[in-house]
Amino acid sequence: MRAARLTSPGTTVTGAAGGADPVVLVAHGSRDPRAADATRALARAVSAARPGTPVWASWLDHTEPGPTELLRQLAVAGHRRAVLVPLLLTAAYHHRVDIPAAVAAATRSGPPLAVRVTDVLGPADDTPDPALLAGLCRRLGETWPDGSTASRRGGLDASRRGSLDASRRGRFDALVLAAAGTRDARARRSVGRVADALGVEFGVPCRVAYASAAPPAAGVAVSRLRASGARRVAVSAYFLAPGLFHDAVAEAAGAAGAVAVAAPLTDAPELVELVLRRVDDRPVLASTG
């Protein structure tokens, strides 16, 4: 069996030393190497924010290790419990099917391992997490010419806490929240709730767009807002990592007249806070060997 890797080649799973349960981050995976780099950066940031807790990165596709392989190696190394955090923004097919299947395969044989699977990073109920909104505000703020960071009530940016002031609200007169896309209607509704909350933050209309699987595309959403009278349309990237989808959104939105396209969340401090909040939450799924 190949050795599972953490955030850099050659870092192998080590035995349990009686400390905190290991945290396994599970990303979707992409052929674009930037996506895996972003996941590794997030794993490093989460590890730095929670000293003493082993944090590992894994991927459902395209990049090794997969979650099944990594969980098996944690069990062989002597760990008896692990917390698995799906790096997903909607609770669609990957959360409902792929991740439970990976956990079941890991715990079907070998040393016993109890795996707690947390909620996804997107809305677990009707309300988006404040840290998620703060991260989106940060990335939008980074598109401003002065490079300042948008703040939000309850966000991590202590030097800039407080609601968005009037001058910053005026930077854009409409927003598009661009997501990867899904055929799952319930997952799309959760994206819509994030868009509604982000629009409230900035005091402007915010429409949803998708890079695949569902309309409208980002360029179409930008064009519709401009046709309705908006002149400063910005795009918030509802992505955890860069890749082909984000590239396509940026190109289409720019061609349609968007004034700014935010970067993906990657390892934003607010995303780190959200991951740790999921780790500390009560379990939503448990599987034991």
URHU-V22820 format. One record per backbone hydrogen bond with DSSP energy under -0.5 kcal/mol. CO is the residue of the C=O (numbers start at 1). NH is the residue of the N-H. E is the energy in kcal/mol with one decimal. If there is no record, write none. Layout:
BEGIN
co->CO nh->NH e->E
co->CO nh->NH e->E
END
This chain:
BEGIN
co->8 nh->6 e->-0.6
co->8 nh->11 e->-1.6
co->10 nh->12 e->-0.8
co->11 nh->6 e->-0.8
co->22 nh->83 e->-2.6
co->23 nh->25 e->-0.6
co->23 nh->56 e->-3.0
co->24 nh->85 e->-2.8
co->25 nh->27 e->-0.6
co->25 nh->58 e->-2.0
co->26 nh->87 e->-3.3
co->27 nh->60 e->-2.4
co->28 nh->61 e->-0.8
co->31 nh->33 e->-0.6
co->32 nh->35 e->-1.6
co->32 nh->36 e->-0.8
co->33 nh->37 e->-2.0
co->34 nh->38 e->-2.0
co->35 nh->39 e->-1.9
co->36 nh->40 e->-2.4
co->37 nh->41 e->-2.2
co->38 nh->42 e->-2.2
co->39 nh->43 e->-2.4
co->40 nh->44 e->-2.3
co->41 nh->45 e->-2.2
co->42 nh->46 e->-2.7
co->43 nh->47 e->-2.4
co->44 nh->48 e->-2.4
co->45 nh->49 e->-1.8
co->46 nh->50 e->-1.1
co->50 nh->53 e->-1.9
co->52 nh->20 e->-0.7
co->52 nh->54 e->-0.6
co->54 nh->23 e->-3.1
co->56 nh->25 e->-3.3
co->58 nh->27 e->-2.6
co->61 nh->63 e->-0.9
co->65 nh->59 e->-2.0
co->66 nh->70 e->-2.2
co->67 nh->71 e->-2.8
co->68 nh->72 e->-2.3
co->69 nh->73 e->-2.1
co->70 nh->74 e->-2.2
co->71 nh->75 e->-2.2
co->72 nh->76 e->-2.4
co->73 nh->77 e->-2.1
co->74 nh->79 e->-2.3
co->75 nh->78 e->-1.4
co->77 nh->16 e->-1.1
co->80 nh->114 e->-2.7
co->81 nh->22 e->-0.7
co->82 nh->84 e->-0.5
co->82 nh->116 e->-2.6
co->83 nh->24 e->-3.2
co->83 nh->85 e->-0.5
co->84 nh->86 e->-0.6
co->84 nh->118 e->-2.5
co->85 nh->26 e->-2.4
co->85 nh->87 e->-0.5
co->86 nh->88 e->-2.1
co->88 nh->121 e->-2.6
co->88 nh->122 e->-0.9
co->90 nh->92 e->-1.3
co->92 nh->95 e->-0.6
co->92 nh->96 e->-2.4
co->93 nh->97 e->-3.1
co->93 nh->98 e->-1.0
co->94 nh->99 e->-2.5
co->97 nh->101 e->-2.0
co->98 nh->102 e->-2.1
co->99 nh->103 e->-2.4
co->100 nh->104 e->-2.6
co->101 nh->105 e->-2.3
co->102 nh->106 e->-1.7
co->103 nh->107 e->-1.9
co->104 nh->108 e->-0.7
co->113 nh->115 e->-0.6
co->114 nh->82 e->-2.1
co->114 nh->116 e->-0.5
co->115 nh->117 e->-0.6
co->115 nh->287 e->-1.7
co->116 nh->84 e->-3.2
co->116 nh->118 e->-0.5
co->117 nh->284 e->-1.3
co->117 nh->285 e->-0.7
co->126 nh->128 e->-0.5
co->129 nh->132 e->-0.6
co->129 nh->133 e->-1.8
co->130 nh->134 e->-2.4
co->131 nh->135 e->-2.2
co->132 nh->136 e->-2.0
co->133 nh->137 e->-2.5
co->134 nh->138 e->-2.4
co->135 nh->139 e->-2.3
co->136 nh->140 e->-2.1
co->137 nh->141 e->-2.7
co->137 nh->150 e->-0.6
co->138 nh->142 e->-1.8
co->140 nh->143 e->-1.5
co->141 nh->144 e->-1.5
co->144 nh->147 e->-2.2
co->152 nh->155 e->-2.3
co->156 nh->158 e->-2.0
co->157 nh->160 e->-2.1
co->158 nh->161 e->-0.9
co->165 nh->169 e->-2.2
co->166 nh->170 e->-1.6
co->168 nh->171 e->-1.6
co->169 nh->172 e->-0.8
co->173 nh->205 e->-0.6
co->174 nh->234 e->-2.0
co->175 nh->207 e->-2.4
co->176 nh->178 e->-0.8
co->176 nh->236 e->-3.1
co->177 nh->179 e->-0.6
co->177 nh->209 e->-2.3
co->178 nh->238 e->-3.1
co->179 nh->211 e->-2.1
co->180 nh->212 e->-0.9
co->183 nh->185 e->-0.6
co->184 nh->188 e->-2.2
co->185 nh->189 e->-2.1
co->186 nh->190 e->-1.5
co->187 nh->191 e->-1.7
co->188 nh->192 e->-2.2
co->189 nh->193 e->-1.8
co->190 nh->194 e->-1.6
co->191 nh->195 e->-2.4
co->192 nh->196 e->-2.5
co->193 nh->197 e->-2.2
co->194 nh->198 e->-2.6
co->195 nh->199 e->-2.4
co->196 nh->200 e->-1.8
co->197 nh->201 e->-1.9
co->198 nh->202 e->-1.7
co->199 nh->203 e->-1.5
co->199 nh->204 e->-1.7
co->205 nh->175 e->-2.6
co->207 nh->177 e->-3.2
co->209 nh->179 e->-2.8
co->212 nh->214 e->-0.7
co->216 nh->210 e->-2.8
co->217 nh->221 e->-2.4
co->218 nh->222 e->-2.5
co->219 nh->223 e->-2.4
co->220 nh->224 e->-2.4
co->221 nh->225 e->-1.9
co->222 nh->226 e->-2.4
co->223 nh->227 e->-2.4
co->224 nh->228 e->-1.4
co->225 nh->230 e->-2.2
co->226 nh->229 e->-1.3
co->232 nh->173 e->-2.0
co->232 nh->174 e->-1.2
co->232 nh->234 e->-0.5
co->233 nh->259 e->-2.6
co->233 nh->260 e->-0.8
co->234 nh->176 e->-2.0
co->234 nh->236 e->-0.5
co->235 nh->237 e->-0.5
co->235 nh->262 e->-3.1
co->236 nh->178 e->-2.6
co->236 nh->238 e->-0.8
co->237 nh->239 e->-1.6
co->238 nh->180 e->-0.5
co->239 nh->265 e->-2.8
co->240 nh->266 e->-0.9
co->243 nh->247 e->-2.3
co->244 nh->248 e->-2.5
co->245 nh->249 e->-2.4
co->246 nh->250 e->-2.6
co->247 nh->251 e->-2.3
co->248 nh->252 e->-2.5
co->249 nh->253 e->-2.9
co->250 nh->254 e->-2.2
co->251 nh->255 e->-2.1
co->252 nh->256 e->-1.5
co->253 nh->258 e->-2.6
co->254 nh->257 e->-1.2
co->260 nh->235 e->-2.4
co->265 nh->268 e->-2.3
co->268 nh->271 e->-0.8
co->268 nh->272 e->-1.9
co->269 nh->273 e->-2.2
co->270 nh->274 e->-2.0
co->271 nh->275 e->-2.6
co->272 nh->276 e->-2.3
co->273 nh->277 e->-2.1
co->274 nh->278 e->-2.2
co->275 nh->279 e->-2.2
co->276 nh->280 e->-1.9
co->277 nh->281 e->-0.9
co->278 nh->281 e->-0.6
co->285 nh->117 e->-2.4
co->287 nh->115 e->-3.0
END
